[in-house]
Every structure is written in structure tokens, then in C-alpha cells.
Amino acid sequence: MPTARNQLVSLQDTPFYHCISRCVRRSFLCGVDAYTGINYEHRRGWVEKRLLALSGAFAIEICAFAVMSNHTHVVLHVNTQQAAAWSTLEVLTRWHRLFAGTEVTRRYCDDEQRDNLASVELHLVERKAELYRTRLADLSWFMRSLNEHIAREANKEDECTGRFWEGRFKSQALLDEQALLACMAYVDLNPIRSGTASTPEQSDFTSIQMRIRAALQGKQPEALKPFDSSELGLHALPCHLNDYLELVEFTGRVIRDDKIGTIPASCGHLLQRLDIDLESWMELSEGFEYQFCHLAGRLHSLQHCRQTDGMHRIRGSGSAKRLFGA
């Protein structure tokens, strides 16, 4: 029996999660259908557009994503503090970007009608706002809002009904910065591993392409969770942008050419800080998803989860010890 989602997502353990959704009808529902020759490449644009729109409404930030021909990867950060700080009006405004809401919540968002609401209606609005606030910081609601929207659009285009995605998305909790950055690189390098792109900057429908294009202008993409800078501190990803980009570029080159060569100094420094040797990093970059089950991180991070969550055993402990050390 599948594990309940509320047992897989524990924000007390980590706010970072790797989510994978796979298509079910045929192999290439978002690329070129090998049977009919029809090109569905535009659907990858649907997924990217919807993903970025959801991040703009939810209290959930995108760390990395890759929209492939028959599956999607996304690394997310659930920002419960952001959701808690929203006013009632902010919650409803964000909810209405994606969903209709109710008649009374729409009236509340209208400046001319808000003052005319009765006290019982205002009480109802507050109750609805708290429900929406919870959903806007909920990983399952985020993925549901992504996958159901794409399924409806695809079914409409195909003039059919039925499932577009597998019934459940897979999730992996990323328990520490080693797991987070290794998983992000694994996601960003998907097109290179699959042979659909030769460099990160050529990897369409990915976060790494967005980051590289923004970096060329001295910026970071507003739609993605930023990397560390002196202004952002704890609200940023735990390394400098240039160090991450250079490490991903180097790793992609190794995967493409099947030859390591000389590792750049900046890459070596970042791996040293993460306490991951190059051989282990390459193994993580090429198969992170399959090295761990629902929890990923260093061995002590897994053991801490087992103690706090009352688990008897954790799959992936061997990979954690071998790839991340203690």
C-alpha cells in the first residue's frame, strides 16, 4: 500500500522536496509521438508556464525544474512563514489567480463591496481565507494544481478523457544542503543525460537555462528561489550562484564527454565544502532519484528523521553513507 502523503511531507524535518510526475498514456505525451509523428513539444511550454504561475501564487518557491518529454522534475521550497504573514486580502487575491473562490470571497476582494459585507459574511470570508492559506502552502495542492490543469488541456487537445499523469507524484524530502544541491543538479542536468541537449544553456524548459540567461545580465530569475547573496542571507539557496552554475556546467561536460578532465577550482571548493568527493558527485548527478526513496540526505539526517518520526528503518541509508559520508 502506498505511503500516505502526510507521512512523506514533514515540514518539521525540511521545507525542501523533489517531486516527479510521469505520463501514462504513451511514451511521449509532451514531445514527438513516435507512433503518429505528431509533435507535442508545445505542451512542455504549458507545464513551464503553469509551474511559474503557481509559484507566483503559492507560498512555494521553485529551486529547480526540468520538463522532459514524458515526465517532469521540480525541486520546491515550502515557505510557511510567507503564508502566515499574508493578510486575508492577500490570501484571497492569490487564490483567485488560480481558482474561482466563492461569491462572498470575490465580493470581499472588490474594494467597493467589501464594506457592505455583513458580519456573518466577514466571518465566512475569514474561515475561507484560512482554508486557502493552508492550501497555498501545501505541496500536494501545488502538484495537484499543476498536473490537473495540464491533464485538462491535453485531454481537450486530444479530444479524449482519462489520465494524463500517473495517479500519484513521487516525492523525496531533501533533508540537508548536500541533498538539496545534489538533487537540484540532477534535475538541471536531465536534458544532458537524456541526450536532448548538449549544454545547460541549450536545455529548454529548465531552471538552469533560466538562471544562465539571467546571469548573463547580472540578475537572478524572479520566478526562481535565488542563490545566496549578502542581501538575502537565510532566504536564499545555500551557495553562490556562479559556483553552482560552474559546477553544473562542469558536470554536464563530464556526462556528455564521458571524461572528467581537470576540475575547476571553484567546483572543487564547493564539493569540498559539501564534503562530497567527485566520484560520488557524479553518481548523484546521474542517478539521485534512484539512490534514495522518500528521504534523502546525509546519514545523520536520515537517522534524525527516524528518531523524530518514529520510523523503524529508512531506505537509502546505504547510499547516504556511501555518497555523503556520515
Contacts in CASP RR format, 6 or more apart in sequence:
PFRMAT RR
TARGET T0000
AUTHOR 0000-0000-0000
METHOD contacts of the structure
MODEL  1
MPTARNQLVSLQDTPFYHCISRCVRRSFLCGVDAYTGINYEHRRGWVEKR
LLALSGAFAIEICAFAVMSNHTHVVLHVNTQQAAAWSTLEVLTRWHRLFA
GTEVTRRYCDDEQRDNLASVELHLVERKAELYRTRLADLSWFMRSLNEHI
AREANKEDECTGRFWEGRFKSQALLDEQALLACMAYVDLNPIRSGTASTP
EQSDFTSIQMRIRAALQGKQPEALKPFDSSELGLHALPCHLNDYLELVEF
TGRVIRDDKIGTIPASCGHLLQRLDIDLESWMELSEGFEYQFCHLAGRLH
SLQHCRQTDGMHRIRGSGSAKRLFGA
2 168 0 8 1.000
3 294 0 8 1.000
5 139 0 8 1.000
5 140 0 8 1.000
5 168 0 8 1.000
5 171 0 8 1.000
8 171 0 8 1.000
8 173 0 8 1.000
8 294 0 8 1.000
9 17 0 8 1.000
9 139 0 8 1.000
9 140 0 8 1.000
9 171 0 8 1.000
9 173 0 8 1.000
10 173 0 8 1.000
10 305 0 8 1.000
10 309 0 8 1.000
11 78 0 8 1.000
11 80 0 8 1.000
12 308 0 8 1.000
13 173 0 8 1.000
13 175 0 8 1.000
13 304 0 8 1.000
13 305 0 8 1.000
13 308 0 8 1.000
13 309 0 8 1.000
14 173 0 8 1.000
14 174 0 8 1.000
14 175 0 8 1.000
14 176 0 8 1.000
15 77 0 8 1.000
15 78 0 8 1.000
15 79 0 8 1.000
15 80 0 8 1.000
16 63 0 8 1.000
16 75 0 8 1.000
16 76 0 8 1.000
16 77 0 8 1.000
16 78 0 8 1.000
16 173 0 8 1.000
16 174 0 8 1.000
16 179 0 8 1.000
16 180 0 8 1.000
17 75 0 8 1.000
17 76 0 8 1.000
17 78 0 8 1.000
17 139 0 8 1.000
17 171 0 8 1.000
17 172 0 8 1.000
17 173 0 8 1.000
17 174 0 8 1.000
18 73 0 8 1.000
18 74 0 8 1.000
18 75 0 8 1.000
18 76 0 8 1.000
18 171 0 8 1.000
18 172 0 8 1.000
18 174 0 8 1.000
18 183 0 8 1.000
18 187 0 8 1.000
18 288 0 8 1.000
18 289 0 8 1.000
18 296 0 8 1.000
19 73 0 8 1.000
19 74 0 8 1.000
19 75 0 8 1.000
19 76 0 8 1.000
19 139 0 8 1.000
19 143 0 8 1.000
19 169 0 8 1.000
19 170 0 8 1.000
19 171 0 8 1.000
19 172 0 8 1.000
20 71 0 8 1.000
20 72 0 8 1.000
20 73 0 8 1.000
20 169 0 8 1.000
20 170 0 8 1.000
20 171 0 8 1.000
20 289 0 8 1.000
21 71 0 8 1.000
21 72 0 8 1.000
21 143 0 8 1.000
21 146 0 8 1.000
21 147 0 8 1.000
21 165 0 8 1.000
21 166 0 8 1.000
21 169 0 8 1.000
21 170 0 8 1.000
22 70 0 8 1.000
22 71 0 8 1.000
22 165 0 8 1.000
22 166 0 8 1.000
23 29 0 8 1.000
23 30 0 8 1.000
23 70 0 8 1.000
23 71 0 8 1.000
23 164 0 8 1.000
23 165 0 8 1.000
23 166 0 8 1.000
24 163 0 8 1.000
24 164 0 8 1.000
24 165 0 8 1.000
24 166 0 8 1.000
24 167 0 8 1.000
25 162 0 8 1.000
25 163 0 8 1.000
25 164 0 8 1.000
26 33 0 8 1.000
26 35 0 8 1.000
27 34 0 8 1.000
27 69 0 8 1.000
27 70 0 8 1.000
28 34 0 8 1.000
28 40 0 8 1.000
28 69 0 8 1.000
28 70 0 8 1.000
29 40 0 8 1.000
29 43 0 8 1.000
29 69 0 8 1.000
29 70 0 8 1.000
29 154 0 8 1.000
29 164 0 8 1.000
30 40 0 8 1.000
30 41 0 8 1.000
30 43 0 8 1.000
30 44 0 8 1.000
30 47 0 8 1.000
30 67 0 8 1.000
30 68 0 8 1.000
30 69 0 8 1.000
30 70 0 8 1.000
31 39 0 8 1.000
31 40 0 8 1.000
31 41 0 8 1.000
31 43 0 8 1.000
31 44 0 8 1.000
31 69 0 8 1.000
31 70 0 8 1.000
32 38 0 8 1.000
32 39 0 8 1.000
32 40 0 8 1.000
32 41 0 8 1.000
32 69 0 8 1.000
33 39 0 8 1.000
33 40 0 8 1.000
43 150 0 8 1.000
43 153 0 8 1.000
43 154 0 8 1.000
44 67 0 8 1.000
44 68 0 8 1.000
44 69 0 8 1.000
44 204 0 8 1.000
44 205 0 8 1.000
45 67 0 8 1.000
45 205 0 8 1.000
46 150 0 8 1.000
46 153 0 8 1.000
47 67 0 8 1.000
47 72 0 8 1.000
47 146 0 8 1.000
47 150 0 8 1.000
47 205 0 8 1.000
48 65 0 8 1.000
48 67 0 8 1.000
48 205 0 8 1.000
50 146 0 8 1.000
50 149 0 8 1.000
50 150 0 8 1.000
51 62 0 8 1.000
51 65 0 8 1.000
51 67 0 8 1.000
51 72 0 8 1.000
51 74 0 8 1.000
51 146 0 8 1.000
52 62 0 8 1.000
52 223 0 8 1.000
53 97 0 8 1.000
53 98 0 8 1.000
54 60 0 8 1.000
54 98 0 8 1.000
54 142 0 8 1.000
54 145 0 8 1.000
54 146 0 8 1.000
55 61 0 8 1.000
55 62 0 8 1.000
55 223 0 8 1.000
56 94 0 8 1.000
56 97 0 8 1.000
56 223 0 8 1.000
57 94 0 8 1.000
57 95 0 8 1.000
57 97 0 8 1.000
57 98 0 8 1.000
57 136 0 8 1.000
58 94 0 8 1.000
58 136 0 8 1.000
58 137 0 8 1.000
58 141 0 8 1.000
58 142 0 8 1.000
58 145 0 8 1.000
59 78 0 8 1.000
59 79 0 8 1.000
59 80 0 8 1.000
59 82 0 8 1.000
59 83 0 8 1.000
59 86 0 8 1.000
59 136 0 8 1.000
59 137 0 8 1.000
60 76 0 8 1.000
60 77 0 8 1.000
60 78 0 8 1.000
60 79 0 8 1.000
60 136 0 8 1.000
60 137 0 8 1.000
60 139 0 8 1.000
60 142 0 8 1.000
61 76 0 8 1.000
61 77 0 8 1.000
61 79 0 8 1.000
61 224 0 8 1.000
61 225 0 8 1.000
62 74 0 8 1.000
62 75 0 8 1.000
62 76 0 8 1.000
62 77 0 8 1.000
62 207 0 8 1.000
62 223 0 8 1.000
62 224 0 8 1.000
62 225 0 8 1.000
63 75 0 8 1.000
63 76 0 8 1.000
63 77 0 8 1.000
63 180 0 8 1.000
63 184 0 8 1.000
63 207 0 8 1.000
63 224 0 8 1.000
63 225 0 8 1.000
63 237 0 8 1.000
64 73 0 8 1.000
64 74 0 8 1.000
64 75 0 8 1.000
64 183 0 8 1.000
64 184 0 8 1.000
64 187 0 8 1.000
64 188 0 8 1.000
64 206 0 8 1.000
64 207 0 8 1.000
64 208 0 8 1.000
64 224 0 8 1.000
65 72 0 8 1.000
65 73 0 8 1.000
65 74 0 8 1.000
65 75 0 8 1.000
65 187 0 8 1.000
65 206 0 8 1.000
65 207 0 8 1.000
66 72 0 8 1.000
66 73 0 8 1.000
66 74 0 8 1.000
66 187 0 8 1.000
66 188 0 8 1.000
66 190 0 8 1.000
66 191 0 8 1.000
66 203 0 8 1.000
66 205 0 8 1.000
66 206 0 8 1.000
66 207 0 8 1.000
67 205 0 8 1.000
67 206 0 8 1.000
68 190 0 8 1.000
68 191 0 8 1.000
68 194 0 8 1.000
68 196 0 8 1.000
69 196 0 8 1.000
73 186 0 8 1.000
73 187 0 8 1.000
73 190 0 8 1.000
73 289 0 8 1.000
74 187 0 8 1.000
75 174 0 8 1.000
75 180 0 8 1.000
75 183 0 8 1.000
75 184 0 8 1.000
75 187 0 8 1.000
76 139 0 8 1.000
76 142 0 8 1.000
77 225 0 8 1.000
78 137 0 8 1.000
78 139 0 8 1.000
79 137 0 8 1.000
80 137 0 8 1.000
82 137 0 8 1.000
83 91 0 8 1.000
83 133 0 8 1.000
83 134 0 8 1.000
83 136 0 8 1.000
83 137 0 8 1.000
84 133 0 8 1.000
86 94 0 8 1.000
86 133 0 8 1.000
88 108 0 8 1.000
88 125 0 8 1.000
88 126 0 8 1.000
88 129 0 8 1.000
89 108 0 8 1.000
89 109 0 8 1.000
91 129 0 8 1.000
91 132 0 8 1.000
91 133 0 8 1.000
91 136 0 8 1.000
92 101 0 8 1.000
92 105 0 8 1.000
92 108 0 8 1.000
92 109 0 8 1.000
92 125 0 8 1.000
92 128 0 8 1.000
92 129 0 8 1.000
92 132 0 8 1.000
93 109 0 8 1.000
94 132 0 8 1.000
94 136 0 8 1.000
95 101 0 8 1.000
95 105 0 8 1.000
95 132 0 8 1.000
95 135 0 8 1.000
95 136 0 8 1.000
96 105 0 8 1.000
96 106 0 8 1.000
96 109 0 8 1.000
98 145 0 8 1.000
100 106 0 8 1.000
101 128 0 8 1.000
102 128 0 8 1.000
104 117 0 8 1.000
104 121 0 8 1.000
104 124 0 8 1.000
104 125 0 8 1.000
104 128 0 8 1.000
105 125 0 8 1.000
105 128 0 8 1.000
105 129 0 8 1.000
107 113 0 8 1.000
107 114 0 8 1.000
107 117 0 8 1.000
107 121 0 8 1.000
108 114 0 8 1.000
108 117 0 8 1.000
108 122 0 8 1.000
108 125 0 8 1.000
117 125 0 8 1.000
135 141 0 8 1.000
139 171 0 8 1.000
143 169 0 8 1.000
147 164 0 8 1.000
147 165 0 8 1.000
147 169 0 8 1.000
150 164 0 8 1.000
150 165 0 8 1.000
151 162 0 8 1.000
151 163 0 8 1.000
151 164 0 8 1.000
151 165 0 8 1.000
154 164 0 8 1.000
155 161 0 8 1.000
155 162 0 8 1.000
155 164 0 8 1.000
171 294 0 8 1.000
172 183 0 8 1.000
172 289 0 8 1.000
172 292 0 8 1.000
172 293 0 8 1.000
172 294 0 8 1.000
172 295 0 8 1.000
172 296 0 8 1.000
173 294 0 8 1.000
173 295 0 8 1.000
173 296 0 8 1.000
173 305 0 8 1.000
174 180 0 8 1.000
174 183 0 8 1.000
174 296 0 8 1.000
174 297 0 8 1.000
175 295 0 8 1.000
175 296 0 8 1.000
175 297 0 8 1.000
175 298 0 8 1.000
175 301 0 8 1.000
175 302 0 8 1.000
175 304 0 8 1.000
175 305 0 8 1.000
176 297 0 8 1.000
176 298 0 8 1.000
176 301 0 8 1.000
177 238 0 8 1.000
177 239 0 8 1.000
177 274 0 8 1.000
178 274 0 8 1.000
178 275 0 8 1.000
178 276 0 8 1.000
178 297 0 8 1.000
178 298 0 8 1.000
178 324 0 8 1.000
179 292 0 8 1.000
179 296 0 8 1.000
179 297 0 8 1.000
179 298 0 8 1.000
179 301 0 8 1.000
179 324 0 8 1.000
180 237 0 8 1.000
180 238 0 8 1.000
181 237 0 8 1.000
181 238 0 8 1.000
181 239 0 8 1.000
181 244 0 8 1.000
181 274 0 8 1.000
182 274 0 8 1.000
182 276 0 8 1.000
182 281 0 8 1.000
182 284 0 8 1.000
182 285 0 8 1.000
182 288 0 8 1.000
183 288 0 8 1.000
183 296 0 8 1.000
184 237 0 8 1.000
184 244 0 8 1.000
185 244 0 8 1.000
185 247 0 8 1.000
185 248 0 8 1.000
185 251 0 8 1.000
185 284 0 8 1.000
185 285 0 8 1.000
186 284 0 8 1.000
186 285 0 8 1.000
186 286 0 8 1.000
186 287 0 8 1.000
186 288 0 8 1.000
186 289 0 8 1.000
187 206 0 8 1.000
187 207 0 8 1.000
188 200 0 8 1.000
188 203 0 8 1.000
188 206 0 8 1.000
188 207 0 8 1.000
188 208 0 8 1.000
188 248 0 8 1.000
189 200 0 8 1.000
189 208 0 8 1.000
189 248 0 8 1.000
189 251 0 8 1.000
189 252 0 8 1.000
189 255 0 8 1.000
189 285 0 8 1.000
189 286 0 8 1.000
190 203 0 8 1.000
190 206 0 8 1.000
191 197 0 8 1.000
191 202 0 8 1.000
191 203 0 8 1.000
191 204 0 8 1.000
191 206 0 8 1.000
192 198 0 8 1.000
192 199 0 8 1.000
192 200 0 8 1.000
192 203 0 8 1.000
192 252 0 8 1.000
192 255 0 8 1.000
192 256 0 8 1.000
193 255 0 8 1.000
193 286 0 8 1.000
196 203 0 8 1.000
197 203 0 8 1.000
197 204 0 8 1.000
198 256 0 8 1.000
199 249 0 8 1.000
199 252 0 8 1.000
199 256 0 8 1.000
200 206 0 8 1.000
200 208 0 8 1.000
200 209 0 8 1.000
200 212 0 8 1.000
200 245 0 8 1.000
200 248 0 8 1.000
200 249 0 8 1.000
200 252 0 8 1.000
201 208 0 8 1.000
201 209 0 8 1.000
201 212 0 8 1.000
201 213 0 8 1.000
202 209 0 8 1.000
203 209 0 8 1.000
207 221 0 8 1.000
207 224 0 8 1.000
208 245 0 8 1.000
208 248 0 8 1.000
210 221 0 8 1.000
210 223 0 8 1.000
210 224 0 8 1.000
211 220 0 8 1.000
211 221 0 8 1.000
211 224 0 8 1.000
211 241 0 8 1.000
211 245 0 8 1.000
212 245 0 8 1.000
214 220 0 8 1.000
214 221 0 8 1.000
215 241 0 8 1.000
215 242 0 8 1.000
215 245 0 8 1.000
220 226 0 8 1.000
220 227 0 8 1.000
220 241 0 8 1.000
225 236 0 8 1.000
225 237 0 8 1.000
226 232 0 8 1.000
226 235 0 8 1.000
226 236 0 8 1.000
226 237 0 8 1.000
226 241 0 8 1.000
227 236 0 8 1.000
227 237 0 8 1.000
227 239 0 8 1.000
227 240 0 8 1.000
227 241 0 8 1.000
227 244 0 8 1.000
228 236 0 8 1.000
228 237 0 8 1.000
228 238 0 8 1.000
228 239 0 8 1.000
228 240 0 8 1.000
228 241 0 8 1.000
229 236 0 8 1.000
229 240 0 8 1.000
229 241 0 8 1.000
237 244 0 8 1.000
239 270 0 8 1.000
239 273 0 8 1.000
242 266 0 8 1.000
243 266 0 8 1.000
243 267 0 8 1.000
243 269 0 8 1.000
243 270 0 8 1.000
244 270 0 8 1.000
246 264 0 8 1.000
246 266 0 8 1.000
246 267 0 8 1.000
247 266 0 8 1.000
247 267 0 8 1.000
247 270 0 8 1.000
247 271 0 8 1.000
250 263 0 8 1.000
250 264 0 8 1.000
250 267 0 8 1.000
251 281 0 8 1.000
251 282 0 8 1.000
251 285 0 8 1.000
252 285 0 8 1.000
254 260 0 8 1.000
254 261 0 8 1.000
254 282 0 8 1.000
255 282 0 8 1.000
255 285 0 8 1.000
255 286 0 8 1.000
260 278 0 8 1.000
260 282 0 8 1.000
263 271 0 8 1.000
263 278 0 8 1.000
268 278 0 8 1.000
271 277 0 8 1.000
271 278 0 8 1.000
271 281 0 8 1.000
275 324 0 8 1.000
275 325 0 8 1.000
276 284 0 8 1.000
276 323 0 8 1.000
276 324 0 8 1.000
280 322 0 8 1.000
280 323 0 8 1.000
280 324 0 8 1.000
283 291 0 8 1.000
283 323 0 8 1.000
284 291 0 8 1.000
284 323 0 8 1.000
288 296 0 8 1.000
291 316 0 8 1.000
291 319 0 8 1.000
291 323 0 8 1.000
292 315 0 8 1.000
292 316 0 8 1.000
292 319 0 8 1.000
292 320 0 8 1.000
293 314 0 8 1.000
293 315 0 8 1.000
293 316 0 8 1.000
294 315 0 8 1.000
295 301 0 8 1.000
295 302 0 8 1.000
295 305 0 8 1.000
295 314 0 8 1.000
295 315 0 8 1.000
295 316 0 8 1.000
296 316 0 8 1.000
296 320 0 8 1.000
297 320 0 8 1.000
297 324 0 8 1.000
298 320 0 8 1.000
298 324 0 8 1.000
298 325 0 8 1.000
298 326 0 8 1.000
299 317 0 8 1.000
299 318 0 8 1.000
299 320 0 8 1.000
299 321 0 8 1.000
299 324 0 8 1.000
299 325 0 8 1.000
299 326 0 8 1.000
300 326 0 8 1.000
301 320 0 8 1.000
302 314 0 8 1.000
302 316 0 8 1.000
302 317 0 8 1.000
302 320 0 8 1.000
303 314 0 8 1.000
303 317 0 8 1.000
305 311 0 8 1.000
305 314 0 8 1.000
306 312 0 8 1.000
306 313 0 8 1.000
306 314 0 8 1.000
END
